[in-house]
Amino acid sequence: MSEQTTKAAKGKGGKPAADNGQAKACPITREQFWGKAPPAVRVDLHGDAVVATAAGRKEFASTGLGYYANGTVLITVDGVPVKCPCQIQIFIPNSKELPK
Protein backbone atom coordinates (compact mmCIF):
# COMPACT_ATOMS: atom_id res chain seq x y z
CA MET A 1 0.00 0.00 0.00
CA SER A 2 1.45 3.38 -0.90
CA GLU A 3 1.96 6.14 1.65
CA GLN A 4 -0.77 8.15 -0.08
CA THR A 5 -3.24 5.28 0.11
CA THR A 6 -2.46 4.78 3.80
CA LYS A 7 -3.08 8.45 4.57
CA ALA A 8 -6.27 8.55 2.51
CA ALA A 9 -7.73 5.65 4.48
CA LYS A 10 -7.28 7.52 7.75
CA GLY A 11 -9.10 10.47 9.26
CA LYS A 12 -7.85 13.11 11.71
CA GLY A 13 -5.04 12.12 14.03
CA GLY A 14 -4.23 8.95 12.06
CA LYS A 15 -7.40 7.23 13.28
CA PRO A 16 -9.56 5.32 10.80
CA ALA A 17 -11.97 7.50 8.88
CA ALA A 18 -15.46 7.54 10.40
CA ASP A 19 -18.18 5.55 8.73
CA ASN A 20 -21.92 6.17 8.97
CA GLY A 21 -21.99 4.90 12.57
CA GLN A 22 -23.77 1.66 11.75
CA ALA A 23 -22.27 -1.56 13.08
CA LYS A 24 -20.95 -3.75 10.32
CA ALA A 25 -21.68 -7.46 10.27
CA CYS A 26 -19.00 -10.06 9.69
CA PRO A 27 -19.30 -11.12 6.03
CA ILE A 28 -18.66 -14.83 6.79
CA THR A 29 -19.79 -17.43 9.31
CA ARG A 30 -17.62 -19.39 11.73
CA GLU A 31 -18.30 -22.49 9.65
CA GLN A 32 -17.04 -20.75 6.51
CA PHE A 33 -13.88 -19.64 8.31
CA TRP A 34 -13.04 -23.10 9.64
CA GLY A 35 -14.04 -24.91 6.47
CA LYS A 36 -13.11 -22.57 3.63
CA ALA A 37 -10.58 -19.95 4.83
CA PRO A 38 -7.19 -20.23 3.11
CA PRO A 39 -4.90 -22.68 4.90
CA ALA A 40 -2.05 -20.18 4.74
CA VAL A 41 -1.83 -16.39 4.54
CA ARG A 42 1.36 -14.67 3.40
CA VAL A 43 2.22 -11.18 4.64
CA ASP A 44 5.14 -9.33 3.07
CA LEU A 45 7.00 -6.99 5.41
CA HIS A 46 9.82 -4.93 4.00
CA GLY A 47 10.58 -7.60 1.41
CA ASP A 48 10.42 -10.53 3.84
CA ALA A 49 7.49 -12.94 4.03
CA VAL A 50 5.77 -14.08 7.19
CA VAL A 51 3.37 -16.96 6.60
CA ALA A 52 0.46 -17.85 8.86
CA THR A 53 -0.30 -21.53 8.24
CA ALA A 54 -3.41 -23.55 9.05
CA ALA A 55 -1.89 -24.14 12.48
CA GLY A 56 -1.95 -20.35 12.91
CA ARG A 57 -5.65 -20.15 12.04
CA LYS A 58 -7.41 -19.69 15.35
CA GLU A 59 -10.15 -18.37 17.55
CA PHE A 60 -8.64 -15.73 19.81
CA ALA A 61 -9.50 -15.31 23.50
CA SER A 62 -11.84 -12.49 22.44
CA THR A 63 -13.71 -15.14 20.36
CA GLY A 64 -12.69 -13.29 17.19
CA LEU A 65 -11.39 -15.36 14.28
CA GLY A 66 -8.13 -14.91 12.41
CA TYR A 67 -4.53 -15.96 12.01
CA TYR A 68 -1.41 -15.72 14.14
CA ALA A 69 2.17 -16.05 12.92
CA ASN A 70 5.75 -15.54 14.04
CA GLY A 71 8.58 -14.76 11.72
CA THR A 72 11.77 -12.82 11.18
CA VAL A 73 12.31 -9.73 9.05
CA LEU A 74 15.59 -8.14 8.05
CA ILE A 75 15.81 -4.42 8.83
CA THR A 76 18.84 -2.36 7.87
CA VAL A 77 19.87 0.19 10.50
CA ASP A 78 22.65 2.60 9.48
CA GLY A 79 23.84 0.10 6.88
CA VAL A 80 23.84 -2.83 9.31
CA PRO A 81 21.36 -5.67 8.60
CA VAL A 82 19.50 -6.72 11.74
CA LYS A 83 17.28 -9.84 11.93
CA CYS A 84 14.22 -8.89 13.95
CA PRO A 85 11.55 -11.25 15.24
CA CYS A 86 7.95 -10.26 14.56
CA GLN A 87 4.47 -11.45 15.45
CA ILE A 88 1.42 -10.93 13.31
CA GLN A 89 -2.23 -11.18 14.26
CA ILE A 90 -4.77 -10.99 11.46
CA PHE A 91 -8.37 -10.54 12.59
CA ILE A 92 -11.54 -11.13 10.61
CA PRO A 93 -13.46 -7.87 11.27
CA ASN A 94 -16.50 -8.25 13.54
CA SER A 95 -16.02 -12.03 13.82
CA LYS A 96 -16.25 -11.99 17.60
CA GLU A 97 -19.90 -10.98 17.17
CA LEU A 98 -20.70 -14.19 15.27
CA PRO A 99 -22.90 -16.76 17.02
CA LYS A 100 -21.05 -19.80 18.32
Backbone torsions as a table, in degrees:
resi	resn	phi	psi	omega
1	MET	NA	133.6	-178.9
2	SER	-75.2	161.3	178.2
3	GLU	-58.5	-39.9	-179.9
4	GLN	-64.2	-44.0	179.6
5	THR	-62.4	-42.0	-179.8
6	THR	-61.1	-45.2	-179.5
7	LYS	-66.7	-38.0	-178.2
8	ALA	-66.3	-28.4	-177.8
9	ALA	-81.3	-4.2	-176.7
10	LYS	-115.0	152.2	177.0
11	GLY	-95.8	-152.3	-179.5
12	LYS	-62.7	143.3	175.6
13	GLY	67.9	17.1	178.5
14	GLY	78.0	2.4	178.6
15	LYS	-80.3	156.2	178.6
16	PRO	-57.6	143.3	178.7
17	ALA	-61.0	142.2	-178.4
18	ALA	-69.1	145.0	174.1
19	ASP	-101.4	-159.3	-177.0
20	ASN	-82.2	8.0	176.8
21	GLY	85.8	-5.5	179.6
22	GLN	-84.5	139.4	176.8
23	ALA	-67.1	139.6	179.1
24	LYS	-98.9	141.0	178.7
25	ALA	-88.6	150.5	174.7
26	CYS	-66.2	132.0	-175.9
27	PRO	-76.7	-6.0	179.5
28	ILE	-129.9	168.5	175.7
29	THR	-99.7	166.9	174.9
30	ARG	-60.8	-39.1	179.9
31	GLU	-63.0	-40.6	177.7
32	GLN	-64.2	-41.8	-179.9
33	PHE	-60.8	-52.0	-176.3
34	TRP	-69.4	-31.3	-176.5
35	GLY	-94.3	-28.1	-170.9
36	LYS	-126.7	-8.2	-179.9
37	ALA	-63.8	147.9	-180.0
38	PRO	-55.6	140.0	-179.3
39	PRO	-69.4	-20.5	178.3
40	ALA	-143.7	144.1	177.0
41	VAL	-126.5	127.4	-179.3
42	ARG	-102.3	130.3	176.5
43	VAL	-119.7	124.7	178.4
44	ASP	-95.7	123.5	178.4
45	LEU	-122.2	111.3	175.5
46	HIS	54.0	38.6	178.1
47	GLY	88.3	-7.9	177.2
48	ASP	-105.7	148.5	-179.7
49	ALA	-103.9	136.9	170.4
50	VAL	-118.8	127.2	-174.6
51	VAL	-115.2	123.9	172.6
52	ALA	-92.9	117.4	-177.6
53	THR	-92.2	-179.8	178.5
54	ALA	-56.7	-32.5	178.1
55	ALA	-66.9	-22.9	178.7
56	GLY	-88.8	-5.9	177.0
57	ARG	-76.5	127.5	-172.1
58	LYS	-155.5	167.8	167.4
59	GLU	-102.9	121.0	-178.0
60	PHE	-76.6	167.9	179.4
61	ALA	-57.9	-27.9	178.9
62	SER	-74.4	-6.3	-173.7
63	THR	77.9	3.0	173.7
64	GLY	-73.2	155.6	-178.9
65	LEU	-104.3	150.7	177.2
66	GLY	169.4	-155.7	-177.8
67	TYR	-127.8	155.3	176.0
68	TYR	-137.2	136.2	179.4
69	ALA	-147.4	152.0	171.6
70	ASN	-115.3	150.7	176.6
71	GLY	-166.3	-172.0	178.6
72	THR	-132.0	136.4	175.2
73	VAL	-123.0	149.4	179.5
74	LEU	-98.7	119.7	178.6
75	ILE	-118.3	131.8	179.3
76	THR	-95.3	122.3	179.6
77	VAL	-117.6	113.9	-179.9
78	ASP	52.6	41.7	177.6
79	GLY	83.2	-1.9	-178.2
80	VAL	-105.4	119.6	177.5
81	PRO	-72.4	131.8	-178.9
82	VAL	-126.3	123.3	175.5
83	LYS	-81.2	122.9	-176.5
84	CYS	-120.9	129.2	175.9
85	PRO	-71.4	149.8	176.2
86	CYS	-143.3	156.7	176.3
87	GLN	-126.9	139.6	-179.5
88	ILE	-127.6	133.1	172.1
89	GLN	-120.1	126.2	179.0
90	ILE	-116.4	118.7	-177.4
91	PHE	-105.7	140.1	170.2
92	ILE	-80.5	117.9	-176.1
93	PRO	-56.1	135.1	175.7
94	ASN	63.4	15.1	-178.4
95	SER	-71.9	-23.4	179.6
96	LYS	-70.4	-14.1	177.9
97	GLU	-84.6	-7.9	-178.4
98	LEU	-68.5	143.8	175.7
99	PRO	-64.9	148.1	179.4
100	LYS	-86.3	NA	NA
